[in-house]
Amino acid sequence: MSRMTKNCIICLAPKKVVFVSNERIAEGGTRIWCELQQETLFDEYRIEGKDDSDRIFLEIITDNLARALKSIQFGVTSVKIRLTKKYTPCLTIEIVTACGNSNRIITHDVPAVVIPQRDWYEYEEPDMPQFDVSIYMPQLKVLKQVIDRMKNLSEHLIITADQKGNMTLKSQNDIVTVETHFKELGNPVWSNDATKNKQNKTSTEHDAVDACICIKKLALLLQGQQINPSKIICNLLAEKAIHIYLVSEDVILQYYIPIAM
């Protein structure tokens, strides 16, 4: 997250921890939703909110949290994270490391802003968009290699996909046009009526949909990935945005990139 956004919202809930970044898509910003099950992060976990949902929303500077967590290295025996009130609300991270026959405690106070409950609605899980085409993407390693080469040609990337599992990535400038074609990637089947795409109304499986995005915004996602997703789905919303959906055993990440203006 620290590579992708300066600030983020952390939602602490009884069963999960969520990182959210909500930039204004209409103004060219991206939107990130990253959900982790709390049992994959903590051996012990307790939270008490002000209402029955027992949730707490905090805004932090991602670099501050990243620097604190970098202290967790070999020799650490335990890590405790608490919400404290010092000169300001803080996420206090206590790291216990073995030092000879004794332990050393390293404490980091990461300043945080507590989000009032009236604003929580802005950081709820986004609805699945009414997309035009939904397609599986190539493996992250392959995708990153392609994007790393194309980002030196142009600021923009044109993604074309259809419901037959075909995808084309294209970057061009005044001198050269480069295209990479993928076939038989497959298309997800969405069972929920709310997520059925517009294909049922306006298109056929042979129709291709284009989306032109800022290539650096996709490159940031690929550079910062440290998870090994079991599947990557790209939903194209013609003339609006693309929605990338990464799923692994412990993490779900959703990333919205608006079309380039």
Secondary structure as UniProt FT lines:
FT   TURN            2..4
FT   STRAND          7..12
FT   STRAND          16..22
FT   HELIX           25..27
FT   STRAND          31..37
FT   HELIX           38..40
FT   TURN            52..53
FT   STRAND          56..61
FT   HELIX           62..69
FT   TURN            70..71
FT   TURN            74..75
FT   STRAND          76..85
FT   STRAND          89..99
FT   TURN            100..101
FT   STRAND          102..111
FT   STRAND          113..114
FT   HELIX           117..123
FT   STRAND          133..136
FT   HELIX           140..150
FT   TURN            151..153
FT   STRAND          156..162
FT   TURN            163..164
FT   STRAND          167..172
FT   STRAND          177..182
FT   HELIX           193..195
FT   HELIX           199..202
FT   TURN            205..206
FT   STRAND          208..214
FT   HELIX           215..223
FT   STRAND          231..237
FT   TURN            238..240
FT   STRAND          241..247
FT   STRAND          251..259
//
